[in-house]
């Protein structure tokens, strides 16, 4: 009995730093943001003690609705393209020989060792009017004048896919690598075509990784404001940019209300994922 109590105390002691970290930097911060969203904007310090729900009422303003719709549209498109590219990539990588697979995995992970801002600046240089891409096309005579590639929605979309596609590839690779391919071979022996066996056996059995990838791509794409700043310019305003601009203009309550809305969207996506049978461990979030 004493041994069990000692084990429980030791286990609690080991978990204590995690509990303290979660309480201080997650729950307290979250409660602060929610509380701030119900206050009014002040002239000097940015907030007043006046409690109001007007910040949430302002979310129905067409300006904010349009920004949210644009953000959702971009997030959905980014997720779809990452599925189209990332799922086959992860599937084929799992089927390669271990040596080749390790090399590709290394090439996939190496960019994460570099600051994301530096990598996005690389794309910015590449897409500039006098950048390498336009210069190459001009030298080949394919175009007569530089294309406007930078400061466009297409550039933001390209940057989103580039930054987030590894989060689709890796969960897919993990589930395909664990797949028992004897089940697929059995389907082939029973007369299923390769395509039918893929969509009726492989895809359903690897759906957990695909769903995890969708969540890991969709959620960050709602808040990566620096991508639209660097690649989209002032014309491309997403939810993250709007929150940043509100903070700069000292409208902290409205920025908090918009942040709470994003948290609600994020929570809804994770809830749908869990309801569909997704595991929290596959996300690495809980």
Phi, psi and omega in degrees: 000314179295324179296320179294319178295320178296321178296318179295319179295319179294320178296318178296322179296321179292326181277345185304314178301322178295318179296316180297317179299315181296317181294315186285317189255357176242296185291315180296316179297320179294316178296324178296316180295317180295315178298320180295329182291344179261009177258171181259157179285136178250164183277323187265302186259006176093341181216158172233172180275003181285121180277134183204158175249011183296332179297320178287328176295326179291342178295339178280356178298137181306328180298312181288322178299319180296319178296316179295319179296319177297319179295316179296319179298313180295320180295318179294315179297318178299317179296318180296315179294322177295326175294313183298321182269316190285323181294309176299323179298310180296323179295310181294323180296323179291338182268355182281167175294150184306322181293312180294322179298319180295322179295314180294320178299319179297315179296331180285325185271331184308317179304334179290345178282349179255143179304135183298327178297320179296319180294320179290325174298327175300316176295323179298315178296319181296325185266358180297159180301324177255023181280178183301322183293311179295321178298318179297314181293324177294318180294328178279350180079013180288326178234154180261342178216154183300139176280147176273092181261326181275157180060043177227162177295327178297323178294320178296317179299316178299316179296322178297312181297316180300317185286330190251349184297330175300331180287347172267323183292314188294313176296323178296315178302317182298314182289322178293323180296329180272355185290137175276100186286354174295332176293319178294318179296324177296319177297320177296319180294332180275004173107001179287140176288161179305319181292317181292321178296325180294313185279337182261340181244302187294310183298312178299323182285341178250015182296330180298315178293322179295317179294319178298319177297320179298317180294316183290340176268315186295314186296310179296328183294344178283340188233008180280078186289331184291336178294313180290330176295315186278324186255337184255343180073195184287342182282338182261104182242116177249181184300318179297319178295321181296318177297317178300316180294323178294323178293319179296326179273009176067020175267070185294320178299318180290323176297323178292319179298318178293324177295319178297322177297317177296321177297322179295317177298315179299314178298323178296319179296316179294323178296318177297320179298315180292324179293329179282000177103008180288147180264139179296328180296329180290334178278331186072021184259335186234000000 
